[in-house]
Amino acid sequence: MKHHRGLNSKKLKRGNLIVSEKRKFIYIRLGKVAGTSIHTHVLKKEVPDLIFTPEKEWVKTFKREDYFVFTFVRNPWDRMVSIWNYHSGGAHLPTFKKFIRSDFKYNSHSGKPKIGIYNHTLQMVDHFFIEPDYVGRFENLKDDWKHVGRKIGVSQELEHHNETPYKGKIKQHYTTYYDVEDVETIRKLFKDDIETFNYKFGEN
């Protein structure tokens, strides 16, 4: 895992870090990894002092050793399918095969470049401007959240909200979207994530 000893305020993206000063935790929120469930349906209800993306002044006074830092990650092959379906289920995007070979800057409504999708498709480790103390797994969401909840004093169990819609279709396992060539495309694009978190195609 990449090591980041401090925070670079110029690199902070809106919504990437969620902070509680009172409970001394930092949540690194990643796109399509249960972020809505964690932030909106649990933290907002139980932690009243949340800071949604710290300002530069906070960064200047930040002391890493004072905080419990956590995040959740997801199998990149599964996550990419979720991202593609989330952005209009492909209605205004190219086919899945073309999408994973693109620069990920399509606008889900107009088909023109949009930075939102691009940010969704960065490698997860590229968002770690500070190294997490704990990395939970989307594939083990409820149990891993229990560990986090105990650490930060949150009692509410985690349910998966904002699950990606599949445009009236029966949800299929992510492996059905891939052929051999596609599998290797994602392996190259998300090499650091796959190696860091030991993900394998078809195992989750």
RODO-2510 file (C-alpha; in nm, 4 decimals, decimal comma):
residues 204
     n   res          X          Y          Z
     1     m     0,0000     0,0000     0,0000
     2     k     0,1183     0,3505    -0,0745
     3     h     0,2249     0,5416     0,2354
     4     h     0,1062     0,8976     0,2896
     5     r     0,2403     1,0526     0,6077
     6     g     0,0393     1,3729     0,5820
     7     l    -0,2448     1,5276     0,3904
     8     n    -0,2076     1,7331     0,0741
     9     s    -0,4998     1,9773     0,0688
    10     k    -0,4572     2,0352    -0,3047
    11     k    -0,5348     1,6689    -0,3710
    12     l    -0,8457     1,6455    -0,1561
    13     k    -1,1590     1,5865    -0,3637
    14     r    -1,5055     1,6794    -0,2465
    15     g    -1,6496     1,3942    -0,0464
    16     n    -1,3304     1,1929    -0,0347
    17     l    -1,2679     1,2418     0,3385
    18     i    -1,5323     1,2544     0,6103
    19     v    -1,4074     1,3576     0,9528
    20     s    -1,5368     1,3621     1,3102
    21     e    -1,3304     1,5798     1,5415
    22     k    -1,5184     1,4672     1,8516
    23     r    -1,4781     1,0949     1,7875
    24     k    -1,1424     1,1333     1,6151
    25     f    -1,2018     0,9307     1,3009
    26     i    -1,1514     0,9839     0,9286
    27     y    -1,3515     0,7903     0,6710
    28     i    -1,2032     0,7702     0,3208
    29     r    -1,5135     0,7405     0,1051
    30     l    -1,4699     0,5617    -0,2276
    31     g    -1,7224     0,5583    -0,5123
    32     k    -1,9447     0,2499    -0,5401
    33     v    -1,8158     0,0930    -0,2187
    34     a    -2,1227     0,1400     0,0057
    35     g    -2,0444     0,5085     0,0611
    36     t    -2,4100     0,6150     0,0728
    37     s    -2,4918     0,3412     0,3227
    38     i    -2,2039     0,4340     0,5515
    39     h    -2,2205     0,8129     0,5267
    40     t    -2,5870     0,8977     0,4777
    41     h    -2,7644     0,6124     0,6531
    42     v    -2,5334     0,5603     0,9519
    43     l    -2,2768     0,8340     1,0180
    44     k    -2,5089     1,1295     0,9536
    45     k    -2,7622     0,9831     1,1956
    46     e    -2,5226     0,9072     1,4800
    47     v    -2,2342     1,1516     1,4420
    48     p    -2,3509     1,5154     1,4451
    49     d    -2,0118     1,6831     1,3962
    50     l    -1,9153     1,5382     1,0576
    51     i    -1,6893     1,7498     0,8385
    52     f    -1,7469     1,6742     0,4711
    53     t    -1,4066     1,7265     0,3102
    54     p    -1,1841     1,9290     0,5449
    55     e    -1,0759     2,2812     0,4626
    56     k    -0,7108     2,3760     0,4207
    57     e    -0,6862     2,5192     0,7740
    58     w    -0,7878     2,1850     0,9222
    59     v    -0,5251     2,0091     0,7150
    60     k    -0,2555     2,2393     0,8498
    61     t    -0,3299     2,1452     1,2114
    62     f    -0,4055     1,7786     1,1462
    63     k    -0,2189     1,5217     1,3610
    64     r    -0,2305     1,1734     1,2132
    65     e    -0,1738     0,9898     1,5412
    66     d    -0,4936     1,1354     1,6886
    67     y    -0,7272     0,9685     1,4385
    68     f    -0,8629     0,6266     1,3488
    69     v    -0,8675     0,6173     0,9679
    70     f    -1,0822     0,3635     0,7843
    71     t    -1,2125     0,2856     0,4387
    72     f    -1,3837     0,0085     0,2441
    73     v    -1,2676    -0,1470    -0,0832
    74     r    -1,4307    -0,3638    -0,3487
    75     n    -1,3233    -0,6165    -0,6080
    76     p    -1,2266    -0,3978    -0,9097
    77     w    -1,3990    -0,6249    -1,1623
    78     d    -1,7230    -0,6060    -0,9639
    79     r    -1,6841    -0,2344    -0,8928
    80     m    -1,6402    -0,1476    -1,2602
    81     v    -1,9640    -0,3255    -1,3524
    82     s    -2,1433    -0,1351    -1,0773
    83     i    -2,0002     0,1966    -1,1991
    84     w    -2,1038     0,1311    -1,5578
    85     n    -2,4581     0,0353    -1,4561
    86     y    -2,4843     0,3259    -1,2115
    87     h    -2,4128     0,5849    -1,4797
    88     s    -2,7421     0,5273    -1,6621
    89     g    -2,6986     0,1546    -1,7029
    90     g    -2,5225     0,2106    -2,0305
    91     a    -2,8148     0,4073    -2,1795
    92     h    -2,5893     0,7015    -2,2688
    93     l    -2,2604     0,5224    -2,2444
    94     p    -2,0863     0,2890    -2,4846
    95     t    -2,1071    -0,0834    -2,4324
    96     f    -1,9335    -0,2192    -2,1258
    97     k    -1,6478    -0,3502    -2,3381
    98     k    -1,5903    -0,0085    -2,4971
    99     f    -1,6356     0,1697    -2,1654
   100     i    -1,3539    -0,0148    -1,9906
   101     r    -1,1270     0,0696    -2,2850
   102     s    -1,2178     0,4393    -2,2760
   103     d    -1,0764     0,7252    -2,0706
   104     f    -1,3840     0,7049    -1,8407
   105     k    -1,4832     1,0663    -1,9036
   106     y    -1,8263     1,0017    -2,0546
   107     n    -2,1225     1,2009    -1,9255
   108     s    -2,4013     0,9601    -1,8318
   109     h    -2,6658     1,1976    -1,9736
   110     s    -2,5068     1,3463    -2,2828
   111     g    -2,2287     1,1037    -2,3719
   112     k    -1,9765     1,3894    -2,3489
   113     p    -1,6772     1,3945    -2,1137
   114     k    -1,7553     1,4265    -1,7439
   115     i    -1,5016     1,4219    -1,4632
   116     g    -1,7385     1,2448    -1,2202
   117     i    -1,7098     0,9086    -1,3893
   118     y    -1,3373     0,9538    -1,4236
   119     n    -1,3029     1,0079    -1,0475
   120     h    -1,5142     0,6990    -0,9847
   121     t    -1,2747     0,4923    -1,1892
   122     l    -0,9441     0,5938    -1,0363
   123     q    -0,7670     0,3154    -0,8543
   124     m    -0,8847     0,2949    -0,4957
   125     v    -0,5325     0,3278    -0,3575
   126     d    -0,4985     0,6590    -0,5430
   127     h    -0,7511     0,8053    -0,2974
   128     f    -0,5392     0,7150     0,0032
   129     f    -0,3894     1,0555     0,0701
   130     i    -0,3546     0,9223     0,4233
   131     e    -0,2954     0,5554     0,4991
   132     p    -0,5919     0,3767     0,6606
   133     d    -0,5679     0,1977     0,9931
   134     y    -0,8417    -0,0383     0,8811
   135     v    -0,9565    -0,1480     0,5352
   136     g    -1,2945    -0,3184     0,5279
   137     r    -1,4233    -0,5259     0,2392
   138     f    -1,7449    -0,4660     0,0471
   139     e    -1,7659    -0,8430     0,0178
   140     n    -1,7770    -0,8710     0,3978
   141     l    -1,9566    -0,5418     0,4564
   142     k    -2,1757    -0,6120     0,7583
   143     d    -1,9145    -0,7922     0,9661
   144     d    -1,6357    -0,5481     0,8818
   145     w    -1,8636    -0,2568     0,9658
   146     k    -1,9236    -0,4022     1,3126
   147     h    -1,5508    -0,3695     1,3795
   148     v    -1,5517    -0,0072     1,2612
   149     g    -1,8671     0,0707     1,4584
   150     r    -1,7075    -0,0482     1,7799
   151     k    -1,3975     0,1643     1,7147
   152     i    -1,5885     0,4879     1,6491
   153     g    -1,8781     0,4380     1,8877
   154     v    -2,1560     0,3802     1,6352
   155     s    -2,4176     0,1210     1,7268
   156     q    -2,6307     0,1092     1,4126
   157     e    -2,5829    -0,1922     1,1886
   158     l    -2,5058    -0,1315     0,8239
   159     e    -2,7500    -0,2114     0,5468
   160     h    -2,6654    -0,1656     0,1785
   161     h    -2,8547     0,1374     0,0412
   162     n    -2,8370     0,3008    -0,3028
   163     e    -2,7634    -0,0321    -0,4651
   164     t    -2,6929     0,0178    -0,8327
   165     p    -3,0098    -0,0125    -1,0451
   166     y    -2,9947    -0,2477    -1,3391
   167     k    -3,2624    -0,0759    -1,5497
   168     g    -3,5334    -0,3331    -1,4930
   169     k    -3,3052    -0,6212    -1,5766
   170     i    -3,2350    -0,9155    -1,3511
   171     k    -2,9083    -0,8470    -1,1752
   172     q    -2,6358    -1,0760    -1,3009
   173     h    -2,3099    -1,1700    -1,1366
   174     y    -2,0341    -0,9341    -1,2458
   175     t    -1,8365    -1,2158    -1,4099
   176     t    -2,1013    -1,2456    -1,6831
   177     y    -1,9963    -0,9047    -1,8215
   178     y    -1,6430    -1,0169    -1,9027
   179     d    -1,4621    -1,2176    -2,1631
   180     v    -1,0968    -1,3162    -2,1278
   181     e    -0,9727    -0,9960    -2,2887
   182     d    -1,1899    -0,7784    -2,0623
   183     v    -1,0599    -0,9522    -1,7510
   184     e    -0,7051    -0,8624    -1,8483
   185     t    -0,8026    -0,5028    -1,9288
   186     i    -0,9221    -0,4496    -1,5707
   187     r    -0,6216    -0,6368    -1,4330
   188     k    -0,3943    -0,3817    -1,6010
   189     l    -0,6029    -0,0752    -1,5179
   190     f    -0,6361    -0,1647    -1,1502
   191     k    -0,3077    -0,3440    -1,0996
   192     d    -0,2239    -0,1697    -0,7708
   193     d    -0,5673    -0,2327    -0,6209
   194     i    -0,5648    -0,5979    -0,7221
   195     e    -0,2177    -0,6585    -0,5825
   196     t    -0,2655    -0,4519    -0,2661
   197     f    -0,5926    -0,6187    -0,1643
   198     n    -0,5266    -0,9582    -0,3266
   199     y    -0,8396    -0,9569    -0,5392
   200     k    -0,9021    -1,2250    -0,7987
   201     f    -1,1548    -1,2426    -1,0777
   202     g    -1,4534    -1,4623    -0,9906
   203     e    -1,3676    -1,5234    -0,6260
   204     n    -1,6079    -1,2670    -0,4799
***
